[in-house]
Amino acid sequence: MNIIDFHAHLDDRWLGTPLPSCTAFLAGMDMCGVQSACVFSVMGLYEDCPGANDRLLAAVQAAPERLYPFAVADPKQGAAGVEEVARCLANPLFRGVKMHPWLQAFAPAMVKESTVAIARCAASHGVPVVLHDGTPPYATTFQAAALARWVPEATIIAGHAGLSDYVHAAGRLARELANLHLCFCGPKAGELGYLIEAAGVEKVLFGSDFGAATWPILAERIDAVTAASLGAEALAAVLYGNAARLLATRCP
Ligand SMILES: [Zn+2]
């Protein structure tokens, strides 16, 4: 079974807590049968964002064929935030953009101009934008969906598929918006069937948040997918095929 983890973290620490090293991260992937992972910085969400993007790029050199770095973007920086995304995406190793409106403390509508410009920049490079979703006040799934509505040419991914309170809304929003996809990272096994039925099987991808926690979270979140009694085709699409398709649109 091939697996791509579309939502993982690789960084030195979360505030004061050390995070798994790159070696431990790759060992966890091996243990759980994960072929590759989209990795995001954590510290870049609350301190030096360009420095964190550079550190992430250096870290993935350990296994560039398995670790796909996403650049953290900060729309509160205005034009400088957009330029930082353009700087990162000029390097073909970067495979996407990550924003975390909750941790970064911005409502997309509050900094609409730069948020839209960042999404347009990602679209021009053919890479997806992952937004943390599921936590008010800044990061409801409706706010992630708003960006998909504002920039229809961008591929927007709700990074937690509604997480808990917004799972129902996530399914409906992804059905409505052709460019909104859902990363199944956090909702319960019993909710996967609903998300696939509501949004369409091609809209749902697996993610774990591994790296923000140690390897058991990866095992548990794979279990949440395999416990959902999907058919073989749907299971392969969620664990691998949909992610592979979204990652293949990167312009050289
Ligand atoms: Zn995360």
py3Dmol code that shows the C-alpha trace and the ligand (Angstrom):
import py3Dmol

protein = """\
ATOM      1  CA  MET A   1       0.000   0.000   0.000  1.00  0.00           C
ATOM      2  CA  ASN A   2       1.533   3.297  -1.085  1.00  0.00           C
ATOM      3  CA  ILE A   3       0.991   6.210   1.261  1.00  0.00           C
ATOM      4  CA  ILE A   4       1.674   9.932   0.906  1.00  0.00           C
ATOM      5  CA  ASP A   5       1.220  11.950   4.080  1.00  0.00           C
ATOM      6  CA  PHE A   6       0.000  15.373   2.935  1.00  0.00           C
ATOM      7  CA  HIS A   7       0.231  17.079   6.347  1.00  0.00           C
ATOM      8  CA  ALA A   8       3.372  16.637   8.429  1.00  0.00           C
ATOM      9  CA  HIS A   9       5.823  18.858  10.273  1.00  0.00           C
ATOM     10  CA  LEU A  10       9.599  18.904  10.373  1.00  0.00           C
ATOM     11  CA  ASP A  11      11.299  21.381  12.657  1.00  0.00           C
ATOM     12  CA  ASP A  12      13.515  21.690  15.719  1.00  0.00           C
ATOM     13  CA  ARG A  13      10.844  22.466  18.295  1.00  0.00           C
ATOM     14  CA  TRP A  14       7.319  23.603  19.048  1.00  0.00           C
ATOM     15  CA  LEU A  15       7.804  26.494  21.487  1.00  0.00           C
ATOM     16  CA  GLY A  16       9.891  24.797  24.223  1.00  0.00           C
ATOM     17  CA  THR A  17       9.217  21.197  23.161  1.00  0.00           C
ATOM     18  CA  PRO A  18      11.767  19.431  20.940  1.00  0.00           C
ATOM     19  CA  LEU A  19      10.236  17.728  17.887  1.00  0.00           C
ATOM     20  CA  PRO A  20      11.332  14.454  16.224  1.00  0.00           C
ATOM     21  CA  SER A  21      14.660  14.772  14.395  1.00  0.00           C
ATOM     22  CA  CYS A  22      14.827  14.164  10.667  1.00  0.00           C
ATOM     23  CA  THR A  23      16.269  10.696  11.367  1.00  0.00           C
ATOM     24  CA  ALA A  24      13.409   9.869  13.750  1.00  0.00           C
ATOM     25  CA  PHE A  25      10.916  11.288  11.254  1.00  0.00           C
ATOM     26  CA  LEU A  26      12.172   9.053   8.431  1.00  0.00           C
ATOM     27  CA  ALA A  27      12.235   6.052  10.785  1.00  0.00           C
ATOM     28  CA  GLY A  28       8.586   6.725  11.696  1.00  0.00           C
ATOM     29  CA  MET A  29       7.649   6.882   8.022  1.00  0.00           C
ATOM     30  CA  ASP A  30       9.408   3.552   7.426  1.00  0.00           C
ATOM     31  CA  MET A  31       7.724   1.950  10.408  1.00  0.00           C
ATOM     32  CA  CYS A  32       4.275   2.997   9.164  1.00  0.00           C
ATOM     33  CA  GLY A  33       4.861   2.295   5.476  1.00  0.00           C
ATOM     34  CA  VAL A  34       4.720   5.926   4.371  1.00  0.00           C
ATOM     35  CA  GLN A  35       6.551   6.577   1.120  1.00  0.00           C
ATOM     36  CA  SER A  36       6.654  10.378   1.204  1.00  0.00           C
ATOM     37  CA  ALA A  37       5.421  13.336   3.223  1.00  0.00           C
ATOM     38  CA  CYS A  38       4.640  16.999   2.684  1.00  0.00           C
ATOM     39  CA  VAL A  39       6.477  18.768   5.489  1.00  0.00           C
ATOM     40  CA  PHE A  40       5.882  22.186   7.010  1.00  0.00           C
ATOM     41  CA  SER A  41       7.873  24.242   9.468  1.00  0.00           C
ATOM     42  CA  VAL A  42       6.422  24.891  12.910  1.00  0.00           C
ATOM     43  CA  MET A  43       8.670  27.678  14.202  1.00  0.00           C
ATOM     44  CA  GLY A  44       8.140  29.598  10.970  1.00  0.00           C
ATOM     45  CA  LEU A  45       4.519  30.036  12.009  1.00  0.00           C
ATOM     46  CA  TYR A  46       5.425  32.166  15.014  1.00  0.00           C
ATOM     47  CA  GLU A  47       8.972  33.451  14.527  1.00  0.00           C
ATOM     48  CA  ASP A  48      11.471  34.027  11.694  1.00  0.00           C
ATOM     49  CA  CYS A  49       9.539  32.734   8.683  1.00  0.00           C
ATOM     50  CA  PRO A  50      12.251  33.040   5.946  1.00  0.00           C
ATOM     51  CA  GLY A  51      14.828  31.484   8.280  1.00  0.00           C
ATOM     52  CA  ALA A  52      12.479  28.576   8.977  1.00  0.00           C
ATOM     53  CA  ASN A  53      11.830  28.047   5.255  1.00  0.00           C
ATOM     54  CA  ASP A  54      15.586  27.904   4.610  1.00  0.00           C
ATOM     55  CA  ARG A  55      16.090  25.490   7.526  1.00  0.00           C
ATOM     56  CA  LEU A  56      13.342  23.217   6.204  1.00  0.00           C
ATOM     57  CA  LEU A  57      14.897  23.193   2.749  1.00  0.00           C
ATOM     58  CA  ALA A  58      18.236  22.172   4.282  1.00  0.00           C
ATOM     59  CA  ALA A  59      16.564  19.448   6.394  1.00  0.00           C
ATOM     60  CA  VAL A  60      14.867  17.724   3.441  1.00  0.00           C
ATOM     61  CA  GLN A  61      18.250  17.199   1.782  1.00  0.00           C
ATOM     62  CA  ALA A  62      18.408  14.080   3.992  1.00  0.00           C
ATOM     63  CA  ALA A  63      15.816  12.458   1.679  1.00  0.00           C
ATOM     64  CA  PRO A  64      14.653  14.854  -1.045  1.00  0.00           C
ATOM     65  CA  GLU A  65      12.811  12.088  -2.909  1.00  0.00           C
ATOM     66  CA  ARG A  66      10.607  11.446   0.159  1.00  0.00           C
ATOM     67  CA  LEU A  67      10.263  14.811   1.927  1.00  0.00           C
ATOM     68  CA  TYR A  68       8.395  17.570   0.082  1.00  0.00           C
ATOM     69  CA  PRO A  69       8.839  20.964   1.749  1.00  0.00           C
ATOM     70  CA  PHE A  70       6.012  23.514   1.784  1.00  0.00           C
ATOM     71  CA  ALA A  71       6.964  27.159   2.377  1.00  0.00           C
ATOM     72  CA  VAL A  72       5.299  28.906   5.287  1.00  0.00           C
ATOM     73  CA  ALA A  73       3.701  32.179   4.214  1.00  0.00           C
ATOM     74  CA  ASP A  74       2.804  35.148   6.394  1.00  0.00           C
ATOM     75  CA  PRO A  75       0.251  37.435   4.714  1.00  0.00           C
ATOM     76  CA  LYS A  76       0.456  39.879   7.624  1.00  0.00           C
ATOM     77  CA  GLN A  77       3.826  40.937   6.194  1.00  0.00           C
ATOM     78  CA  GLY A  78       2.051  42.339   3.111  1.00  0.00           C
ATOM     79  CA  ALA A  79       4.260  42.578   0.014  1.00  0.00           C
ATOM     80  CA  ALA A  80       7.239  41.125   1.920  1.00  0.00           C
ATOM     81  CA  GLY A  81       5.163  38.041   2.740  1.00  0.00           C
ATOM     82  CA  VAL A  82       4.271  37.576  -0.922  1.00  0.00           C
ATOM     83  CA  GLU A  83       7.911  38.063  -1.949  1.00  0.00           C
ATOM     84  CA  GLU A  84       9.022  35.410   0.517  1.00  0.00           C
ATOM     85  CA  VAL A  85       6.655  32.893  -1.083  1.00  0.00           C
ATOM     86  CA  ALA A  86       7.908  33.847  -4.565  1.00  0.00           C
ATOM     87  CA  ARG A  87      11.499  33.459  -3.328  1.00  0.00           C
ATOM     88  CA  CYS A  88      10.823  29.961  -1.995  1.00  0.00           C
ATOM     89  CA  LEU A  89       8.779  28.764  -4.972  1.00  0.00           C
ATOM     90  CA  ALA A  90      11.530  29.856  -7.371  1.00  0.00           C
ATOM     91  CA  ASN A  91      13.268  26.766  -5.972  1.00  0.00           C
ATOM     92  CA  PRO A  92      11.643  23.682  -7.540  1.00  0.00           C
ATOM     93  CA  LEU A  93      12.204  21.661  -4.341  1.00  0.00           C
ATOM     94  CA  PHE A  94       9.358  23.567  -2.662  1.00  0.00           C
ATOM     95  CA  ARG A  95       6.120  21.756  -3.466  1.00  0.00           C
ATOM     96  CA  GLY A  96       3.497  23.970  -1.862  1.00  0.00           C
ATOM     97  CA  VAL A  97       2.590  26.727   0.594  1.00  0.00           C
ATOM     98  CA  LYS A  98       1.351  26.427   4.163  1.00  0.00           C
ATOM     99  CA  MET A  99      -0.557  29.003   6.179  1.00  0.00           C
ATOM    100  CA  HIS A 100      -1.895  28.620   9.703  1.00  0.00           C
ATOM    101  CA  PRO A 101      -4.273  31.538  10.296  1.00  0.00           C
ATOM    102  CA  TRP A 102      -4.954  30.407  13.873  1.00  0.00           C
ATOM    103  CA  LEU A 103      -1.320  30.228  15.066  1.00  0.00           C
ATOM    104  CA  GLN A 104      -0.271  33.137  12.860  1.00  0.00           C
ATOM    105  CA  ALA A 105      -3.230  35.181  14.131  1.00  0.00           C
ATOM    106  CA  PHE A 106      -4.788  36.522  10.982  1.00  0.00           C
ATOM    107  CA  ALA A 107      -8.225  36.223   9.476  1.00  0.00           C
ATOM    108  CA  PRO A 108      -7.809  35.744   5.723  1.00  0.00           C
ATOM    109  CA  ALA A 109     -10.341  38.536   5.078  1.00  0.00           C
ATOM    110  CA  MET A 110      -8.306  40.894   7.294  1.00  0.00           C
ATOM    111  CA  VAL A 111      -5.272  40.595   5.007  1.00  0.00           C
ATOM    112  CA  LYS A 112      -7.165  39.619   1.882  1.00  0.00           C
ATOM    113  CA  GLU A 113      -4.905  41.394  -0.592  1.00  0.00           C
ATOM    114  CA  SER A 114      -1.702  39.600   0.414  1.00  0.00           C
ATOM    115  CA  THR A 115      -3.466  36.286   1.125  1.00  0.00           C
ATOM    116  CA  VAL A 116      -4.915  36.350  -2.387  1.00  0.00           C
ATOM    117  CA  ALA A 117      -1.530  37.343  -3.857  1.00  0.00           C
ATOM    118  CA  ILE A 118       0.128  34.399  -2.064  1.00  0.00           C
ATOM    119  CA  ALA A 119      -2.486  31.977  -3.411  1.00  0.00           C
ATOM    120  CA  ARG A 120      -2.054  33.412  -6.912  1.00  0.00           C
ATOM    121  CA  CYS A 121       1.705  33.023  -6.643  1.00  0.00           C
ATOM    122  CA  ALA A 122       1.249  29.366  -5.650  1.00  0.00           C
ATOM    123  CA  ALA A 123      -1.176  28.832  -8.538  1.00  0.00           C
ATOM    124  CA  SER A 124       1.294  30.349 -10.998  1.00  0.00           C
ATOM    125  CA  HIS A 125       3.834  27.708  -9.897  1.00  0.00           C
ATOM    126  CA  GLY A 126       1.233  24.932 -10.028  1.00  0.00           C
ATOM    127  CA  VAL A 127       1.529  24.124  -6.325  1.00  0.00           C
ATOM    128  CA  PRO A 128      -1.186  23.725  -3.674  1.00  0.00           C
ATOM    129  CA  VAL A 129      -1.867  25.899  -0.623  1.00  0.00           C
ATOM    130  CA  VAL A 130      -2.616  24.155   2.667  1.00  0.00           C
ATOM    131  CA  LEU A 131      -4.498  26.149   5.288  1.00  0.00           C
ATOM    132  CA  HIS A 132      -4.922  24.950   8.826  1.00  0.00           C
ATOM    133  CA  ASP A 133      -8.672  24.786   9.442  1.00  0.00           C
ATOM    134  CA  GLY A 134     -11.153  23.792  12.105  1.00  0.00           C
ATOM    135  CA  THR A 135     -10.351  26.291  14.864  1.00  0.00           C
ATOM    136  CA  PRO A 136     -12.128  29.612  15.316  1.00  0.00           C
ATOM    137  CA  PRO A 137     -11.809  32.575  15.320  1.00  0.00           C
ATOM    138  CA  TYR A 138      -9.331  32.840  12.433  1.00  0.00           C
ATOM    139  CA  ALA A 139      -9.286  29.374  10.919  1.00  0.00           C
ATOM    140  CA  THR A 140     -12.778  28.029  10.489  1.00  0.00           C
ATOM    141  CA  THR A 141     -13.237  25.850   7.424  1.00  0.00           C
ATOM    142  CA  PHE A 142     -15.453  28.625   6.023  1.00  0.00           C
ATOM    143  CA  GLN A 143     -12.436  30.965   6.058  1.00  0.00           C
ATOM    144  CA  ALA A 144     -10.268  28.404   4.243  1.00  0.00           C
ATOM    145  CA  ALA A 145     -13.087  27.988   1.726  1.00  0.00           C
ATOM    146  CA  ALA A 146     -13.218  31.764   1.234  1.00  0.00           C
ATOM    147  CA  LEU A 147      -9.694  31.701  -0.154  1.00  0.00           C
ATOM    148  CA  ALA A 148     -10.719  28.969  -2.596  1.00  0.00           C
ATOM    149  CA  ARG A 149     -13.612  31.196  -3.665  1.00  0.00           C
ATOM    150  CA  TRP A 150     -11.391  34.283  -4.069  1.00  0.00           C
ATOM    151  CA  VAL A 151      -8.720  32.469  -6.105  1.00  0.00           C
ATOM    152  CA  PRO A 152     -10.423  29.806  -8.221  1.00  0.00           C
ATOM    153  CA  GLU A 153      -7.216  29.047 -10.105  1.00  0.00           C
ATOM    154  CA  ALA A 154      -5.448  27.996  -6.865  1.00  0.00           C
ATOM    155  CA  THR A 155      -5.644  24.530  -5.341  1.00  0.00           C
ATOM    156  CA  ILE A 156      -6.646  25.099  -1.720  1.00  0.00           C
ATOM    157  CA  ILE A 157      -6.524  22.355   0.886  1.00  0.00           C
ATOM    158  CA  ALA A 158      -8.353  22.554   4.208  1.00  0.00           C
ATOM    159  CA  GLY A 159      -5.556  21.001   6.268  1.00  0.00           C
ATOM    160  CA  HIS A 160      -7.816  19.237   8.790  1.00  0.00           C
ATOM    161  CA  ALA A 161     -11.042  18.657   6.791  1.00  0.00           C
ATOM    162  CA  GLY A 162     -12.998  20.563   9.426  1.00  0.00           C
ATOM    163  CA  LEU A 163     -11.118  18.922  12.337  1.00  0.00           C
ATOM    164  CA  SER A 164     -14.134  18.344  14.600  1.00  0.00           C
ATOM    165  CA  ASP A 165     -16.716  21.134  14.662  1.00  0.00           C
ATOM    166  CA  TYR A 166     -16.586  21.850  10.923  1.00  0.00           C
ATOM    167  CA  VAL A 167     -16.471  18.373   9.359  1.00  0.00           C
ATOM    168  CA  HIS A 168     -20.020  18.598   8.065  1.00  0.00           C
ATOM    169  CA  ALA A 169     -19.339  22.041   6.596  1.00  0.00           C
ATOM    170  CA  ALA A 170     -16.051  20.831   5.070  1.00  0.00           C
ATOM    171  CA  GLY A 171     -17.851  18.163   3.047  1.00  0.00           C
ATOM    172  CA  ARG A 172     -20.424  20.655   1.768  1.00  0.00           C
ATOM    173  CA  LEU A 173     -17.857  23.353   0.962  1.00  0.00           C
ATOM    174  CA  ALA A 174     -15.589  20.969  -0.962  1.00  0.00           C
ATOM    175  CA  ARG A 175     -18.575  19.777  -2.944  1.00  0.00           C
ATOM    176  CA  GLU A 176     -19.438  23.398  -3.802  1.00  0.00           C
ATOM    177  CA  LEU A 177     -15.918  24.597  -4.674  1.00  0.00           C
ATOM    178  CA  ALA A 178     -14.051  22.734  -7.412  1.00  0.00           C
ATOM    179  CA  ASN A 179     -10.644  23.890  -6.134  1.00  0.00           C
ATOM    180  CA  LEU A 180     -11.168  23.097  -2.420  1.00  0.00           C
ATOM    181  CA  HIS A 181      -9.751  19.786  -1.211  1.00  0.00           C
ATOM    182  CA  LEU A 182      -9.815  18.210   2.245  1.00  0.00           C
ATOM    183  CA  CYS A 183      -6.892  16.734   4.142  1.00  0.00           C
ATOM    184  CA  PHE A 184      -8.226  13.994   6.438  1.00  0.00           C
ATOM    185  CA  CYS A 185      -6.031  14.903   9.412  1.00  0.00           C
ATOM    186  CA  GLY A 186      -7.912  14.916  12.696  1.00  0.00           C
ATOM    187  CA  PRO A 187     -11.543  13.948  11.998  1.00  0.00           C
ATOM    188  CA  LYS A 188     -12.707  10.535  13.232  1.00  0.00           C
ATOM    189  CA  ALA A 189     -12.650   7.300  11.211  1.00  0.00           C
ATOM    190  CA  GLY A 190     -16.450   7.332  11.141  1.00  0.00           C
ATOM    191  CA  GLU A 191     -16.452  10.700   9.388  1.00  0.00           C
ATOM    192  CA  LEU A 192     -14.328   9.694   6.400  1.00  0.00           C
ATOM    193  CA  GLY A 193     -17.229   8.036   4.603  1.00  0.00           C
ATOM    194  CA  TYR A 194     -19.297  11.219   4.938  1.00  0.00           C
ATOM    195  CA  LEU A 195     -16.450  13.406   3.623  1.00  0.00           C
ATOM    196  CA  ILE A 196     -15.970  11.172   0.583  1.00  0.00           C
ATOM    197  CA  GLU A 197     -19.683  11.021  -0.111  1.00  0.00           C
ATOM    198  CA  ALA A 198     -20.148  14.782   0.271  1.00  0.00           C
ATOM    199  CA  ALA A 199     -16.996  16.064  -1.396  1.00  0.00           C
ATOM    200  CA  GLY A 200     -16.203  13.285  -3.868  1.00  0.00           C
ATOM    201  CA  VAL A 201     -13.482  10.687  -3.393  1.00  0.00           C
ATOM    202  CA  GLU A 202     -11.018  12.679  -5.526  1.00  0.00           C
ATOM    203  CA  LYS A 203     -11.185  15.590  -3.038  1.00  0.00           C
ATOM    204  CA  VAL A 204     -10.011  13.804   0.122  1.00  0.00           C
ATOM    205  CA  LEU A 205      -6.357  13.145   0.995  1.00  0.00           C
ATOM    206  CA  PHE A 206      -4.595  11.607   3.949  1.00  0.00           C
ATOM    207  CA  GLY A 207      -2.596  13.674   6.435  1.00  0.00           C
ATOM    208  CA  SER A 208      -1.324  12.969   9.942  1.00  0.00           C
ATOM    209  CA  ASP A 209       0.312  15.971  11.698  1.00  0.00           C
ATOM    210  CA  PHE A 210       3.268  13.611  12.299  1.00  0.00           C
ATOM    211  CA  GLY A 211       6.309  15.582  13.371  1.00  0.00           C
ATOM    212  CA  ALA A 212       4.209  17.847  15.585  1.00  0.00           C
ATOM    213  CA  ALA A 213       3.992  14.628  17.638  1.00  0.00           C
ATOM    214  CA  THR A 214       5.969  11.367  17.622  1.00  0.00           C
ATOM    215  CA  TRP A 215       5.247   8.382  15.353  1.00  0.00           C
ATOM    216  CA  PRO A 216       2.183   6.907  17.125  1.00  0.00           C
ATOM    217  CA  ILE A 217       0.113   9.785  15.724  1.00  0.00           C
ATOM    218  CA  LEU A 218       1.053   8.624  12.218  1.00  0.00           C
ATOM    219  CA  ALA A 219       0.050   5.037  12.976  1.00  0.00           C
ATOM    220  CA  GLU A 220      -3.222   6.166  14.584  1.00  0.00           C
ATOM    221  CA  ARG A 221      -4.180   8.369  11.693  1.00  0.00           C
ATOM    222  CA  ILE A 222      -3.444   5.677   9.105  1.00  0.00           C
ATOM    223  CA  ASP A 223      -5.649   3.393  11.237  1.00  0.00           C
ATOM    224  CA  ALA A 224      -8.445   5.996  11.066  1.00  0.00           C
ATOM    225  CA  VAL A 225      -8.381   5.659   7.265  1.00  0.00           C
ATOM    226  CA  THR A 226      -8.093   1.879   7.093  1.00  0.00           C
ATOM    227  CA  ALA A 227     -10.854   1.495   9.733  1.00  0.00           C
ATOM    228  CA  ALA A 228     -13.325   3.387   7.548  1.00  0.00           C
ATOM    229  CA  SER A 229     -14.241   0.330   5.442  1.00  0.00           C
ATOM    230  CA  LEU A 230     -13.464   1.984   2.117  1.00  0.00           C
ATOM    231  CA  GLY A 231     -13.254  -0.040  -1.073  1.00  0.00           C
ATOM    232  CA  ALA A 232      -9.766  -0.697  -2.447  1.00  0.00           C
ATOM    233  CA  GLU A 233     -10.013   2.035  -5.066  1.00  0.00           C
ATOM    234  CA  ALA A 234     -11.189   4.742  -2.647  1.00  0.00           C
ATOM    235  CA  LEU A 235      -8.566   3.708  -0.098  1.00  0.00           C
ATOM    236  CA  ALA A 236      -5.781   4.027  -2.680  1.00  0.00           C
ATOM    237  CA  ALA A 237      -7.100   7.432  -3.799  1.00  0.00           C
ATOM    238  CA  VAL A 238      -7.199   8.830  -0.245  1.00  0.00           C
ATOM    239  CA  LEU A 239      -3.851   7.417   0.886  1.00  0.00           C
ATOM    240  CA  TYR A 240      -1.906   8.057  -2.289  1.00  0.00           C
ATOM    241  CA  GLY A 241      -3.500   8.834  -5.645  1.00  0.00           C
ATOM    242  CA  ASN A 242      -5.126  12.183  -4.864  1.00  0.00           C
ATOM    243  CA  ALA A 243      -1.978  13.545  -3.237  1.00  0.00           C
ATOM    244  CA  ALA A 244       0.217  12.300  -6.080  1.00  0.00           C
ATOM    245  CA  ARG A 245      -2.044  14.051  -8.581  1.00  0.00           C
ATOM    246  CA  LEU A 246      -1.926  17.390  -6.713  1.00  0.00           C
ATOM    247  CA  LEU A 247       1.844  17.197  -6.324  1.00  0.00           C
ATOM    248  CA  ALA A 248       2.359  16.444 -10.024  1.00  0.00           C
ATOM    249  CA  THR A 249       1.163  19.866 -11.207  1.00  0.00           C
ATOM    250  CA  ARG A 250       4.336  21.681 -10.058  1.00  0.00           C
ATOM    251  CA  CYS A 251       5.693  23.844 -12.877  1.00  0.00           C
ATOM    252  CA  PRO A 252       9.416  23.216 -13.393  1.00  0.00           C
TER     253      PRO A 252
END
"""
ligand_1 = """\
1
ZN
Zn -0.376 20.580 11.387
"""
view = py3Dmol.view(width=600, height=400)
view.addModel(protein, "pdb")
view.setStyle({"model": 0}, {"cartoon": {"style": "trace"}})
view.addModel(ligand_1, "xyz")
view.setStyle({"model": 1}, {"stick": {}})
view.zoomTo()
view.show()
